Amino acid sequence: MRPRFLLDEHLRRAIQEQLREMHVRRIGDAGVPPLATPDPDILTWIERNNYILVTNNRTTMPRHLTEHLQAGGHVPGILCFPQRTSIGTYISELRKVWNSFAPEQYQDVIQYLP
């Protein structure tokens, strides 16, 4: 099983373009949450659609995840990068996750990368 990634709208589209061999969508694309979707709604969407969220939101996302889990929700996972991460680092780290993916490693947690 390979992961599916949903990029936060604040991440550059170039990340998605460089990972064409993977299933990578970006908030605002057709069929995924639209731009400006609140974080709690994004967590519900990734749970229902089995996507791992890729974000650089280290401020509010941990709180929203805690609230989501306390309400009985689950998520396939959240990969959280520092604000000033290079595109190359995103690509490298997402390829590592793709190649070594084990769903239980990411379920219901935020993994801080790199």
HELIX and SHEET records of a PDB file:
HELIX    1   1 ARG A   13  GLN A   18  1                                   6    
HELIX    2   2 ASP A   39  ASN A   49  1                                  11    
HELIX    3   3 MET A   61  GLN A   70  1                                  10    
HELIX    4   4 ILE A   87  ASN A   99  1                                  13    
HELIX    5   5 PRO A  103  TYR A  106  1                                   4    
SHEET    1   A 5 HIS A  23  ARG A  26  0                                        
SHEET    2   A 5 ARG A   4  LEU A   7  1                                        
SHEET    3   A 5 ILE A  52  THR A  55  1                                        
SHEET    4   A 5 ILE A  78  CYS A  80  1                                        
SHEET    5   A 5 ILE A 110  TYR A 112  1                                        
END                                                                             
